[in-house]
Amino acid sequence: MNFQPELLALMVILVFAVIFLLVFRAGRRQAAEKKHQALTLGYEVVTTRPSQLISRAESLYKRGENSSIHIDQVYSKREWGQEFFIFDVSDSNSDDSELGSEVFGVISDQLALPHFSLTTLPGFNSDSLIGGLMEGLLDKVLSVAEKYSGLKRIDLDDRPGFDEQVIVFGKDQSAVKDLMIRIDLGSITSIKTPLHITGMNDFLTVDFSQMGSYKDPELDLIAQHREFTRIIRYFIN
């Protein structure tokens, strides 16, 4: 069957329009569900981005002098004398702009953290599709931590068995190792989806979105928040 070039072009445009509409609608449904779950958890929508969150996020996510950190989709609540946040973070001056989606954060005077980054890597076959995605995640983590954040990889030689499950970076090796001693890494690595934990001074974040295609489908925002509050306890003094 032969089609005129104009008709073929119109069909292609219509196909892309339908795809765009479906993606747009899915995105709106996802945003609405995210808002519903955040409100269910007691968070409130923040229309003016909190300066205390921005300054701390920049200290963790800033990638060199040309980096421009942008915080969006912020929800917050105050509980137990601590400030809790859910937010998206991106670098508006980078081609790889998204740095985290639905990141959980807490500002607490019960935290006194050295600058560190911890990423879990559940067991995988590097030759598989998931393995390839995990390899990509690993490369990204290594690049960001060493090139942009000025952090150095820390070997957990006193925590045998976790060298293939956890990647840790930090500026003060001794302080980060002392921190890791009191962390239940087994409990953290038992979470099926990869997660990225970062901290500095009174600020801690947990990001379950580092590889969305590998995320446990049962780990919705409410379930993530439950894991987040459990993880916080390991880091509080």
Stockholm file with secondary structure:
# STOCKHOLM 1.0

chainA/1-237         MNFQPELLALMVILVFAVIFLLVFRAGRRQAAEKKHQALTLGYEVVTTRPSQLISRAESLYKRGENSSIHIDQVYSKREWGQEFFIFDVSDSNSDDSELGSEVFGVISDQLALPHFSLTTLPGFNSDSLIGGLMEGLLDKVLSVAEKYSGLKRIDLDDRPGFDEQVIVFGKDQSAVKDLMIRIDLGSITSIKTPLHITGMNDFLTVDFSQMGSYKDPELDLIAQHREFTRIIRYFIN
#=GR chainA/1-237 SS CCCCHHHHHHHHHHHHHHHHHHHHHHHHHHHHHHHHHHHHTTCEECSSCCHHHHHHHHHHHCCSTTCCEEEEEEEEEEETTEEEEEEEEEETTCSSCEEEEEEEEEECTTCCEEEEEEEECCCCCTTSHHHHHHHHHHHHHHHIIIIISCCEECCCTTSTTCTTTEEEEESSHHHHHHHHHTSCHHHHHTSSSCCEEEEEETEEEEESCTTGGGSCTTCCHHHHHHHHHHHHHHHCC
#=GC SS_cons         CCCCHHHHHHHHHHHHHHHHHHHHHHHHHHHHHHHHHHHHTTCEECSSCCHHHHHHHHHHHCCSTTCCEEEEEEEEEEETTEEEEEEEEEETTCSSCEEEEEEEEEECTTCCEEEEEEEECCCCCTTSHHHHHHHHHHHHHHHIIIIISCCEECCCTTSTTCTTTEEEEESSHHHHHHHHHTSCHHHHHTSSSCCEEEEEETEEEEESCTTGGGSCTTCCHHHHHHHHHHHHHHHCC
//
